[in-house]
C-alpha cells in the first residue's frame, strides 16, 4: 500500500471542504504551535528533574501564608 500524489490531493480537497479556506490558516497555526510545544517538551532532560531556574540551587522556596495565618 503506497501513498502517492493522488491520495495527497484527495486528502487536501477533503480538508478544504471540511474546514474551509478561511479556517485552514488557523488550523495550520494551531498545529504548528502544538508541534513547537511538543518539540520543546521533548528536548527537556529526561532525568525527571522538574526544578525550575529559580530553585536550581537546591533550596526550597518559601510558601506564602494566608491572611488567616497572620491574624491568628
N, C-alpha and C positions, 0 to 999 in steps of 0.2 A: 504494500500500500504506500503510495508516494503522494507527496503534497506538491502540486505543480502550480503554475501561474493561473490556470483556470480556476482552481479551487480558491486561491487567494483573492481573485477578483470577485467570486461569488460571495465570499465572506465579507469583503469590503462593502459590497452592494447591500447585503443584509444588514450590516451595522449602520449604514447610512439610512436605510429605511426605518430601522427601529429607533435610532437616536435623532436623526435629522442632522443636517449640516451645521446648524447653529449650536446644538448641544454637543456636537462631536469635539469641538475645541475644548470645552470644559471637561469632558470625559478624558481627553488626552492629557490635559493639565493635571487632573487628579491622579491619573495613572502614573504620570511621571513623578509627581510628588511622593506618591506611595513607594515607588521603586527607589527614589532617592533616600527616603527614610529607612527603607529596608537595608540598603547598602551601608548606611551609617551605623545601624544597629549590628549588622553582620561584621563590621570592621572593629567592633569593640572587643577588648581582650576576652577570650573565652575562659579565663581562670575563675570566673564567678565573683570577682571583686567589684562590688557595686558602690564603692566610695566615690564621692564627688570631689571636685577640685578643692572645695572649701575644707573638707575633712581629710585631706590626703596625709596629714601629719600623724594620724592615728588617734588623735584626741577626739572625744565625743563632744558634740556641740550641745550647749545647754538648751533646754526646752523652755519655752515661755510659760509663765504662770498665769493663771486666770485671775481676774479681779476678785473673785471669791476667796482665793488663797491669800491674797494680800490683806484683806479685811478681817480675816479670822484671828 
